[in-house]
Amino acid sequence: MKIRFAQESASAPGPGETTQRAAAAMAPRRRFLVLLGLLALACGAGMAVARVFVPREAGALQVLAGVAVFLLLAAPTLWYQLLAPLLAEHAQRLAEQVAKAGLAEDRLRAHETDARLQHALEIAEDESAVLRIAEQALKSVSNEGGAQLLLADDPDGEVSHRITVGDMEPAARCVIRRPNDCPSVRRGQGLVYEDGMALSACPGLGGQIDTGCAAACTPIFTGGRGTGMIRALGKADDPALYRLLQSLNFNAHKVGTRLAGIRSVAASEAKATTDPLTGPHNRRALDTRLAILLEQEAPFALVIADIDHFKQINDNHGHEVGDRALKVLANMLRQSVRRHDLVCRFGGEEFVILLVGLDAAAAAELLERVRAELPRATARGGVPGFTISAGVVDQRDGPDGEALLRIADGLLYEAKTRGRDRVCVTPHETCDSPATPATP
């Protein structure tokens, strides 16, 4: 969809335009008078030649000579006056055909570009690939004016992706913070700003521009909600802006559709691999990640940890407090690891941590820091103080994931039997001494 945001003004013609119209109206009359004058001159020249070169006695011959001279002189003028309109009409038709052929060629080229864009987006596997393809598509439609793509991860979130192609001055760039700050997103349709210096100029411009420029903007919708926009610059009051808007509409629709599909799949996968209560990943995500690490023969440490005397927390304070205690521990574990590590809820009050690139000793040090910080975390979370026990192994301690989990679970049981509130590391290590007990 497209609308005119800055409407053309229907102003009265000025003095110069009135003079041009009057001159155009006088042109046929002037041409007719010139034709009469030329015919009169040709007639006079014919009579003069006949009188000079033909004797008066041969009156008939004199007339024929005059007519011959007249036709000789007048024929080119007559032919020109007769053929000129036909030639002009033919030239106009030829120009129209050339223009139509050029327009058809442009449409064919645009259709081929759209088809390539659609095919490229269909095979894009993630958002980064979609954005790279969208950037290439913008380069093909922006010409020399420059173009922008702004995208947010969430309709209510801030713009997180800003792509600019072409030579665009900072003042002419769109600087909106959220998708709904853009009028085209709020209206749900493409807009054309015919003059960037007009009162109706885009409110998202980065500054005051010095020269008149125009822009075509169209929203990007993912899942039925506006999450971004595409805009391209052009010349002020240029009708080509509306053809440009058509291309932007197509690009925005295809990009939004593909992003919606990718985000929907990602949300479904996250839901399938995330524990709904505490937020970390679940057993399915753990098994998948373990299989990948073992196949790659990458070094990693595996930790099984749980809350000591968790049943007493539930019995004495209720299951709601027990759930909050699980969330406190889950958040603390996630804050203690790196982005490429994995924290999973293994079941009940047990959590499994995969630490990529670390050995069992380094993982044990991390767990000791968690144990030391735990009293402050429980106080901030408003839950009774509790301690944790953990068993730690690394990839050298078992041939597969099940074996590693079984060995780590045995070490966790050993930590429990030795008094809880401690970390037990791989069979060739010893259990660390307990930290200071957490205060309720």
N, C-alpha and C positions, 0 to 999 in steps of 0.2 A: 504494500500500500504506500501511496505517496500523496502528500498534500503540499500546497504552497504555504510556507510559514510567513514569508514576506511577500504579500500580494503586489502585483504590478499596479501602479497607479495609472488611472485613465485621465491624463492631463490634457488640456486643450492645446491644439497645435500652435506653435510659435510663429513669428513673422517669417522666419526662414522657410519653415515647412509650407506656409501658405504661398510664398513666392514660387517654390518648386512645383506645387500643384497647379498653379496658374500657368507656368511655363509648359508643363506637360499637356495641359488642355489646349494651348495655342499651337503645339507642334503640328497637328494635322493641317490646320489652316495655313500655317507658314509653308508647309510642304506643297499644298495645293497652289498657293500664289507663286511659289518658285517655279512650279511646273508650267503654269500659264505664261510666266515671263520667258522661260526657256523656249516654249513653243512659239511665242510671238517673235522672239529673236530669230529662231530657225525659219519662220515664215518670211520675215523681212529679208533675211540673208538669201533665201531662195529666190525671191522676187528680184533682188538687186543683181544677183548673178545672172539670172535669165535676161534682164534688160541689157546687161553689159555685153554678154557673149552671144546673144541670139538676136538677129535682126527683127525690127518691129513688124516687117511684112509677114514673118512666119509666126503669127500669133499663137497658133496651136502648139507649135514647137516651143515657143517661149513659155507657155503654161506648163508643158511637160517638163521642161528644164527646171522651172521653179519648184514644181512638185518633187522632182528627183532630188534637188539640193535640200529641200525641206525635209524629206524622208531621211536623207543621209545624215543631216545634222540632228534631227529630232529622235531618230530611232534609239540611239544609246540612252538618251534621257528617259524615253518612254519605257524601254525595257528595264532600266534601273528602277524606275518608280513602280513598275508592275511586279518586278521580281524581288525587290528589297523586302517587302513584308513577308513574302514566302520564304526567303532566305532567313530572315530573322526568326520566323516561326519554326523553321527547321532547326536552326541553331538552338532555340529554346528547348525544343523537344529532345534534341540530342543531349543538352546539358541535364535535362530532367532524367533521361535514361541513365546517364553516367552517375548522377546522384543516387538514383534508385539502385543501380548496380553496386555502388560503394556502400550504401546502407545494407543491402543484402549480404555483401561480403562481411561487413562488420557484425551483422547478426549471426552469420555462420561461424565467424571466428569466436564470437561470444558463446555460441552454443557449444562449440568444441571445447572452449575453456571451461564452461560449466560442467560438461561431461567429464573432463579430466579431473576437475575438482571433486566431483561426486565420487568418482572411482577411487581417488587418492584417500578421501575421508573414509570410505567404506573399509579400507584395509588398515587404517590407523588403529593402533592397539592401545594407546593411552593419550592422556591430555597433552603431553608435551609434543607428541607427533601431530595431533590436531592443530596445535598452535603453530608449529613449523609450516604445515601445509597452508594454514590461513594466512600466514605472513607472505608466502610465495604468491598466493592468490591476490593479496592486496597490491603487490608490486605490479601485477599485470593489469589492474584496473585503475591504479592511481595516476598513471601518466606522469606528468611533471608536478602535480599539485601536492603530492604527499597524502598519506592516509594513516589512520590509527585504528588499533583494536584494543579495547579496554574490557577486561573480564574479571569477575569476582568468583570466588569459590562458592559463595552463598548469596542468594538474592538480597539478604539483609546485611551482608558483610561488606568490607571495603574492597576496592579494586586491587587485585593482587597481581594481575598481568597487564602490562602496558607495552604494546608493540607499535613502533612508529617506523614507517617506510617513506622514502623520498626525502626531499629537502623541505622541512617544515619548520618555520620560525617558532621559537618558544611561545611567543604571544598568540600564535594561531593554533596552538595545541589545546586539546581538551584536558582539563585538570580536575574533573569530577572525582569525588572520593568514593561514592557509592553509586551503584547502577541507577537507583531511583532519583538521583540528582539530575539525570539526563532527561530532557523533555520527551525525546523519542521513546525512551523506555516507559515513562509514565503514561504516554498516550498509546503505546503499543503499536506504533506505526512509524514508517520512515518520514523524515522531514527534510525539506530543502530550505536552507538559509541563503537567500539570493544575494545578500550584501552583508558582509561582516561588520560594516560601519553603520548599518541602520539601527534604529531603536529596537527592532525585532531580532537583533543578532543573537547568536547562541550564547546563553548565559554561562556556559562552561569554558569559555575562552580563557587562556592563561594570562592575557593582558590586553592592553589597548593596541590594536593594529593600526598601522600607518596608511595602508592602502586598502581599497575595497577588494575583498575576497569573499568567496561563497563556499558553502559546504553542504554536503548531503550526508545525513546521518540515519542509521537504521538500527533497531534494537536486536540483541541476541537473546533468544528465549531458550531455556533448558528446563524441560519438565513443566512447561506452561508458565514459568515465572522469569522475569527479566533479570539476567545476570551480567549483561554487558552491552556493548554497542560497537558498531563499525562506522567510521566517518572518513570521508575523503574530501579534499579541497578542490575548488575549481575557480573559474573566473566569474566575477560578479555579473548577474543578469544573463548568464549563458544558458540557453535551453538544453544544452548537453548535460546539465546537472541532473535532469530527470531521467535521461538514459543511464547516467552513472548510478542513480539511485536504484534503478532496476537491477543492475549488476550487484550492488551492495545488498539488496534484499535477498537475492538468491544465495550469495555467500553467507550472509548471516543465518538464513534458514538452514542451510546444510551444515554449517559449523555448529549451530545450536542443537540440531537434531542428533549429530554424532556425539557431541559432548553429553547430551542427556542420556544416550545409551551407555556411554562409558561410565558416567557417574552412577547410573542405576546399577550396573553390574558391580562396580566397586562397592557400593553401599550394601548390596546383597552379600557379596563376599565378606565384607567386614562384619555384617550381622551374623553370618554363618560361622565366623572364626573368632567371635568376641564373646566374652562372658557378660551376660546382660546385667548382672548385679554389680560386679566390681570394676568392669571396664577392660581389663587385660584380655589377651587372647585366650582361646580355649584349647582343648586337647587336639582338635583337628588341626589348628594352626601349628601346634607344637610338633605333631607327627610330620607334617609337610616340611617344616623348616629343618627338623632333624635329618630327614631323608636327604635333603639337598646338601647339608653340610657333610654328611657321611659320604655321599657320592663324590663330592669335590675334594674329599680328604683334607678339609680345612680344620685347623686347630680350634677348639672351643672347650669351654667348661660348662658343666650342667649342675644346677643346684636344685635340690628339693627342700623347701622350707615350710614350716607351718607354725601356727600359734599354739603355744603351750597352754594346756588346761582350757581349751576353747569351750568345751562343754559346760564348764563352771560359769563362764561368762554368759552363755545362753540361759543356764538355769537360774543364776542369781540376778541377772539384769534384763533378761528377755531377748527374744530373737532379733528385735529391731536394733538393740545395742550390739548384738553379735554381728549383724550385717554391717553396721557402721565400723566396727573394729576391722572386719575384712577389708572394707574400702580404705581405711587408714593405712593398712599394711600394703595393699595393692598400689595406692598412690605413692607411697614411700619407695617401694621397689622400682616403680617406673621412673621416678625422679632420680634414682641412684644409678641407673644404667644408661648406656648410650643409645642413640637413635636406632642403630642397626642391631642392637640386642633384642631379646624377646622375653617378655614376662607373660606367663600363662597361669590361669587358675586350673589346677590339676584335679580338683574335686574337694568338696568340703572346705576345710581350712588350709589345704595344701596349695602351694604355688611352686611352679617350676620356672627357672630362669636359665636362658641360654645366653652365654657370654662369648661372643665370637672373637677369636684371636687371643683369648686368655687361657692360662692353665689353671689347675685346681688351686694352687697356692694363691695366685692373684685373685681368683674368685672368692677364696676364703677371706682375704683382706677386705674385699668389698662388703661381704656379709658382716664382718666385725664392725665396720663403719655404720652399717644399717642398725645393728644391735645397739651401738652407742647412742645413736640419734633417736631410737624408738621411744624412750620416755618423753621426750619433748614433743614428738609427733602425736602420741596418744593424748597428751595434755591439750595440744591445739585442737585435736579432733573431738574433744569432749567425750572420750570413752575411757573406761577403766584401764589402768596400766596393765600391760601384758608383755611377755617375752616370747622369743621365737627360738626354735631349734632348726638346724639345717644339716644336710649331707651334701658333700661336694665331690664331684669326679670330673675328669676331662676325657677327651676322645681316646686316650691311650688305655682306658680302663675297661673297655668292652668292645666287642666286634660289631654291635648294632645298637639301635636306639633302645630296644626293649632291655637289653643287657645293661646299658648305662643307667636306665631308670631303675632297674631292679637293684643295682649296686648302690646308687644314690639313696634309694629308699631304705636299704639296709643300714647305711651310715646315719640316716635320720633316726632310725629306730635305736641305733647305738647311742646317739646323742640323748635320746629320751631316757634310756636306761642309765645313763651316767649322771642324771640329775637335771636334764633339760637346760635351756638358756645357754646353748653352746653350739659350735660348728664343728662337725667331724669331717675330716678331709680324707679321701682315697685311702685304701688299706695300708699303704706304706707310710702314711702320715699318722699323727696323733691328734686327738681332739683338743681344741683350744680350751683354755680355762674359761669359766663363765665370766661374763661381764657383771658390773654392778647391777643388781636386780632393779627392775623398773618400779618406781613408786606409784601407787594408785593415785 
